[in-house]
């Protein structure tokens, strides 16, 4: 049985019933604080490693650090890479923004440019939207890499101009850049439309709930005679419309 009494140091209110919804909110807040603490701690560790060793560290040094803090050596390398790429203001921004970016989320995206990750974070309202934008960037990046690989294997046999088709690397790069910009614009527009739909659904749910709450009051205001009169009017209206349809036919 859950103890309904308030706990000292808790985010719960000191008065009122403790509900399951409030419990879930508290748990989510605790998890966010843990993720935030890990992010700040890892950045501080990476910064100190760089400050002491600079670039002059190898497998032995990293293995010793990994044993000291009880983490895999690969994680320590990622921590240093994280501290190299993100400075303190960046970490503060993603720790205090609209939603929390976990260490694992940043670690998995260290291959991307910092500016791309921060741009996606600033343009997102929640972690799901952020993940969609990051996935789109990775898809575009992979497509560009494949295209560059294909270009390197193609030998140019003719300089004949083909209308509408890029014939040089500069033209092809420009076309790719334009396509990427268009894809980004369309993705942003799609995200905005999805957000508008979500807001509309929320409003519809609110209106439905409000109407259902008032429905018993409406029924109480209608006496038996009024209901019978309403039913009679509806029947007459139905018959009238059926007659009009029959005549028109």
N, C-alpha and C positions, 0 to 999 in steps of 0.2 A: 504493500500500500504506500502511495506517495505521501510524504509528509507535507501538509499544506502550509505549515508555518514558514514565514520568511527566514532566509538564511543571511547571516551577516556577511557583507562583502559581495552579495549577489546582485545581479542586474535587475532581479525581479522587484516589483513594487512592494512596499511594506504593507500595503493593505489590499484587500480584494482576494478573490479565489484564484488559486494557482491552477491554470488550465493546461491541457496538453499542448495547445498552440503556443502558450507562453514558454512552456518547457522546451519545445523545439527551437524557438527563437533564442533562448538562452544557450542551448547546446551549439547552435550555429555561430553565435557570437564568440563562445569560448574557442571553437575550432578556428575562427578567423584570427583571434588573438595569438593562438599557437602558431599558425602559418606566418603571421606577421613577425613574430619573435624569431622564427627560424630564418626568415628572409634577412632580417637585420643582422642576426648573428653570423650567418654565412658570409654576408657582405663584409662584416668587420673582420672575420677570419681571413678572407681572401685579401683584403686590403693590407693586413699586417704581414701576411706571407710575402706579398709583393714589396712592401716597405723594407723587409729584412733581407730577402734574397735578391730582389730585383728580377732579372732574367736568369740569374745564375743558380738555378736549382735543377736537380735531376731526379731520377727515380728513387734514389736512396733518401733524399731529403723528404720527398713527398710521402714515401712509405713510412718514415718515422712520424710525420705529422698525422698520417692516417691512423696509425696505431695509437697515438696519443689521444685523439678525439673519437676513436672507435668508429671510423667511417671507412668505406672502401676507398682505395687510392684513386679510382676513377672519379669518385665524387669530389675528392679534394681538388683534382685537376679542374673539374667543372666549377668549383667554388672560386678558384683563382681566375678562371676565364670570365666568370660572372662579374667579379670585382674589377677586372680589366676593362670590361665593356660598359658597365653601368657605374656612374659616380653616385655620390651620396644624395644629391637632389633628385636623381632619377628614382632611387630606391624609396625615398620619402614620398614621391608622387604616387608610385604604384602601391604604397602601403597605406596611404591616407585618402585615396580617391573614392569613387563611387562604389567600387567593389574590390575585393582582395584578390591579387594574383599570387598564387602559391609558388614556393620554390620549385616544385616539380614542373609547373607550367612554364616558368622562365627557363629552367634547365633544358627542357625539351625544345626550346626555341632559341637557344644560344647561337645557332647557325645563321639566324636571320640578323639583318642590320638592326641595331638598337632603335634607330629612328622609325623603322617599320613597325616594330613591336609597340613603341610608345604611341605612334599614330593610331594604331588599332585600338589601343587601350583608351585613348582620349575620345575616340569616335564611338565607343561601345557603352551600352547601358548596363550590361551584365556579362557574366563569364561566358554564357552560351553565344552571345553576339560576338564577343571577342574571339572565341574559338572559330567561328565561321569566317571571320575576316582573316585570321591567321592562315586557315586552311586555303582560302582563296589566294593569298599571297604565295604560299608554297606551290600551289598548282601552276600559277603563272610563272614562277621562278623555274620550276621543273620543265615547263614547256619551252621556256627560253633556252635553257641549257641543252635540251634535246635539239632545238632548232640550230643552235650554234654548233653542236656536234655534227649535225647533218650537213651544215654549210661547209665545214672543214673537209668533208669527204667528197664534196662535189667539185669536179674540175670544170672550169669555165671553158667551153669549146667554141663559143661564139659570142660576139659583142652585139649581135643583132638586137635591136630594141623591140620589146614586146609591150604593146600598149596595156597599161593597167597592172603590169607585173614588175616588181622591183628587180633591177638588173645589177645592182651593186650591193656591197655589204652595208654601206652607209644608208642606202635607200631601204634595205631590208630592216636594218636596225630602227630606222625612223618609223617604218610601218609597224614593227613590233611594239614600239613605245606607244604609238597611237592606240593600238589594240588594247594594250595593258591599261591605258588611261580610260578607254571606253568600258572595259570590263569592270574597273574599279568604280566608275560612275554608275553603271547599271547595278552593281552589287550594293552600293550605298542607297540607291533609289529603292531597291528591293527591300533592304533592311528597314527603310523608313516606312514603306507600305505595310510591312509586317507589324511594325510597332503601332501604326494607326489601326490596324485590324484588331490587335490585342487590346488597345484602349477602347475600341468600339464594343468588343465582346464584354469587357468589364462593365461598361455603362449599361449594356443590355441586361446583364446579370443583375445589376443594381436595380434597374427599373422593374424587372420581373419580381425580384424579392419584395420591392416596395409595394407592388400591386397585390401580391399574394398576402402581404401583411394586412392590407386594407380590405381584402375581399370579405372576410367575416363581418366587418362593419357594414359593408354594402348590403349583405344578406339580412342583417338585423334591421336595417332601415326599410326593407321591403316587406310589407305584410302579405298575408295570403291573397287578399283581394287584388292587391297590386300585381302580384305574380301571375294570377289568373288573367288579369287584364292585359299584361304584357304578352302572355302566351297567345291570347286571342288575337291581339294585334299582329303578332308574327305570322299566325296562320292566315289571317286575311291578306297580309302583304304577299305571302307565298302564293296564295290562290290568284291574286290579282296579276302577279308576274307570269304565272303559268297561262292565264287567259290571254295576256298580251302576246306571249310567245306563240300560242296556238293560232291567234288571229293573224299574226304576222306571217306565220308559216302557210 
